[in-house]
């Protein structure tokens, strides 16, 4: 989906006497699209949905819960890249093993930007849930060059307010991207006989200290106890805390 400025630039090249084929090669826009703009340049869809990410008043959106979930997915397994058209593609990697996660990701994107289409690109062992909009950098100002763990990741004040209002949705997105619920076991000697005990545990793994801090700060806010057993992992194992996580998140599906 191209904005009006991009359409005018392409038609200006055509009006210089250039062929549709040469303009298409230079701009990366299909000849079919350019030809259709010669008849109708304005997009044939309803007025754009205002972007609350770049609005001056930054009022909380009606879909703030969906945004908090999508923010968690983006911080874990998402990226934003600029397209030749000048718009930006948001891509969230979702493993094939979790079809429910793929659906939830699609629904969250549609809720946040209902005017933008969502598509799925199959990769080996996963899909990239993808949507294009010029507003993704406004909505996710953590976007930047390089890997997330190699740059500073900090929430804007308006993002923190949304997270404070929907902490479990952010946690659900982080667990669904870079976390898991597993069953651990240990053994104890009872009357000289080893007995196996199993217990559930949540893990969250991320190389970015900033993203881990966002995760643990949010766990603190909802009363979940956690430990950091090694450099990149956060563990939730206490029975009451696991029960809280189960009530609001649960395993992937």
CORZI-V568938 format. One record per pair of residues at least 12 apart in sequence whose ideal C-beta (glycine too) atoms are under 7 Angstrom apart, sorted by the first residue. I is the first residue (numbers start at 1). J is the second residue. D is the distance in whole Angstrom. If there is no record, write none. Layout:
# CORZI-V568938
i=[I/I]
j=[J/J]
d=[D/D]
This chain:
# CORZI-V568938
i=[1/2/2/3/3/4/6/6/7/7/10/10/10/10/10/11/11/11/14/20/20/27/28/45/48/49/49/49/51/51/53/53/53/54/54/58/60/63/63/64/64/64/65/65/66/66/66/67/67/68/68/68/68/68/69/69/69/69/70/70/70/70/71/71/71/72/72/72/72/72/72/73/73/73/73/73/74/74/75/75/75/76/76/76/76/76/77/77/77/77/78/78/78/79/80/80/80/80/83/86/87/87/87/88/88/88/88/88/89/89/90/90/90/91/91/92/92/93/93/94/94/94/95/95/96/96/96/98/98/100/101/101/102/102/105/106/106/109/109/112/113/113/113/116/116/116/117/118/141/148/148/149/149/152/153/153/153/154/155/163/167/167/167/168/168/170/171/171/172/172/174/174/175/175/175/176/178/178/178/179/179/179/180/181/181/181/182/182/183/183/184/184/185/185/200/201/201/201/201/202/202/202/203/203/204/205/205/206/207/212/215/216/222/223/224/224/224/224/225/225]
j=[132/29/85/86/134/42/85/86/37/41/23/27/29/34/37/37/38/41/34/34/35/84/84/115/115/113/114/115/135/138/135/138/139/135/138/158/162/111/112/162/165/166/166/169/108/111/112/112/162/162/163/166/169/170/108/169/172/173/108/109/112/173/159/170/173/170/171/172/173/174/177/92/105/173/176/177/92/140/174/211/214/173/174/177/178/206/92/93/177/178/90/91/92/91/136/137/140/143/132/134/132/133/134/132/133/134/136/137/130/132/130/131/136/128/130/105/129/126/128/126/127/129/125/126/125/126/127/252/253/253/176/252/127/129/129/118/129/129/131/139/131/133/135/131/132/133/131/131/156/208/211/207/208/210/208/210/211/210/214/218/218/221/222/222/248/218/218/249/248/249/204/215/202/204/249/252/204/205/206/202/203/204/203/200/202/251/201/203/198/200/199/201/197/198/242/235/236/237/242/236/242/245/233/235/234/232/233/232/232/234/234/234/244/244/236/241/244/245/238/241]
d=[6/7/5/7/6/7/6/6/5/5/6/5/6/5/7/6/7/7/7/6/6/7/4/7/6/7/6/5/4/5/6/4/4/7/4/5/6/4/6/5/6/6/5/5/5/4/6/5/6/5/6/4/4/5/5/4/6/4/4/6/6/6/7/6/6/5/7/6/2/4/6/5/6/4/6/5/7/5/6/5/7/7/6/3/4/7/6/4/4/7/7/7/5/5/5/6/6/4/6/7/5/6/5/7/6/6/4/6/6/5/7/5/5/5/5/5/5/5/6/6/6/6/7/5/6/6/7/5/6/4/5/6/6/6/5/5/6/7/5/7/6/5/7/5/6/5/7/5/6/5/7/4/4/6/6/4/6/6/7/6/5/5/5/7/4/6/6/6/7/5/6/5/7/6/5/6/6/6/5/6/6/4/5/6/5/4/6/6/5/6/6/5/6/5/5/6/7/4/7/4/7/5/6/6/4/5/5/6/6/6/6/6/7/7/6/5/6/6/5/5]
